[in-house]
Amino acid sequence: MSIEIVFETHSTTEDNEAGRATGWLPGRLSARGRAQALELGRRRAQDGIAAVFCSDLRRAVQTAELAFDGSGVTAQLLHYGFFLLTLVALKAVAERLDRTSSPWWASLLFAAIPAAGIVAGWSWSDMPLCFALVTAGLALTYAEGAGAIVVVALAASIKYSGLLLAIPLVACLPRADRGPSRLRRWSLGAALGLVVLLPWYGANFLATGNPVYPLLPSVFHGARTAEGNLLHWAGAGHAQGLAGWWQYAAAPSTLDGDIGGLGLCALLLISILHGLRRRGLRAASLVVLGGVVALAPFEPSPRILLPVLAGACAVAAVALGDWELAGRRRWPKAVAAILAARGGALVAAHNAFFFDPLPAAVGIESGPAYVARNFPPSRLYERAAALPDDAIVLSVGEPRLFGFPRPTLNSAITDPPAVQAFLAGAASPEEAVRRLRGRRVTHLLVDLEWLSKPGSKPSATASIRLTPEEDRRLREVLAFSKPVDREGPLVLFALPPP
């Protein structure tokens, strides 16, 4: 039996186009590189490739994902992998907090939280962040201060919320690690942690002069609107800080759809109160409460709350064991089992209805059918492959451009709409078209729902949106342009020739 091995290079990266050597840094595909990766997939589609292997550098993984996993199923299953790793880490933490407890209750309760099971199916960063923070807590239970520092740095490099959630863990370092030469070991851990942090925060500093862009604009200079958009997704009119979190937590939709019901929420809260009274559990309970305070600057959401809920579940597992031993009563665990079953049913129903990657993973459903079911614009994206090779598309209101077959221009969700730069100050629609053509833009991809309320999506705050004059100018440009395709509210326009 012969085996044919095919070698392919990763597609063009942003560093390649800038003439920089990426080395061991992850790298990121440019718009041209993404188009090349999609072409690689089409070129190899009929070659009968049985397995694809790539390095763990982001540019290689991104090339492989775009070329050979257009459905996104592999990425989604990786998300579930981090979910399972978090469950195992939680069990280990509960076991270290109290060896006589029932440690698997920590995993069971966390798995029953709808926010955890739902986010595990689609978010690329939230579950890895949760796993990193739980693992850092586990390292502290073993008095491994240096290891905890490195893993905390990893969490801080995943999301900005990880930077704040790391503060309560680091505060526990002097109490958890009292071994000899601890300062030397902590220094080594801090040095390695800086190596972990440098690619992200260093790149931010080189690009913007602000290592935590767009945060702290008053310190490093920058737009306050971008900072507010990142911290407060719901924008103006919503309470912020601890008041906003209280409103969020007290809402029925939060209690049921995110945390798993009033009963499960009450169980976690009573467990934390029990932990504050119990000597061996006090530090863990304080870390959980510290996490709640650390999240105050951010807009309330189930995703950002997951690490705090994970810590609460570890404390609850120990509390359940305490209550059983204290009164020889099993009803607390029976109640917890009922609550966990209810939460698990909510998770299963949501994932089956909205995502359900299992049929595609086992071959019952095709990859394209899975994508079309979860992301209807993908049908338009497939047809966009017929655009000329030199086409460049500017997206207006649609931030989800993964898999688009041609180079695109777009804005981040924390920044003003990309089209604004071409509309601001334009005396006529012809001038706006000339500006677009000057950047070699040939098409506009417009979300009509966004157009009805410019700036509300992807930009979340009211301060980042088109002015009435810019909105009128955009509509005039579209009136001059030719609609060439449509899928739901998403319309592809061809700009008039120069």
Secondary structure, 3 states (H helix, E strand, C coil): CCCCCCCCCCCCEHHHHHCCCCCCCCCCECHHHHHHHHHHHHHCCCCCCCCCCCCCCHHHHHHHHHHHCCCCHHHHHHHHHHHHHHHHHHHHHHHHHCCCCCCHHHHHHHHCCHHHHHHCCCCCCHHHHHHHHHHHHHHHHCCCHHHHHHHHHHHHHHCHHHHHHHHHHHHCHHHHCCCCCHHHHHHHHHHHHHHHHHHHHHHHHHHHCCCCCCCCHHHHCCCHHHHHHHHCCCCCCCCCHHHHHHHHHHCHHHHHHHHCCHHHHHHHHHHHHHHHHCHHHHHHHHHHHHHHHHCCCCCCCHHHHHHHHHHHHHHHHHHHHHHHHHHCCCHHHHHHHHHHHHHHHHHHHHHHHHCCCHHHHCCCCCHHHHHHHHCCCHHHHHHHHHCCCCCCEEEECCCCCCCCCCCEECCCCCCCCCCHHHHCCCCCHHHHHHHHHHCCCCEEEEEHHHHHCCCCCCCCCCCCCCCHHHHHHHHHHHHHCEEEEEECCEEEEECCCC
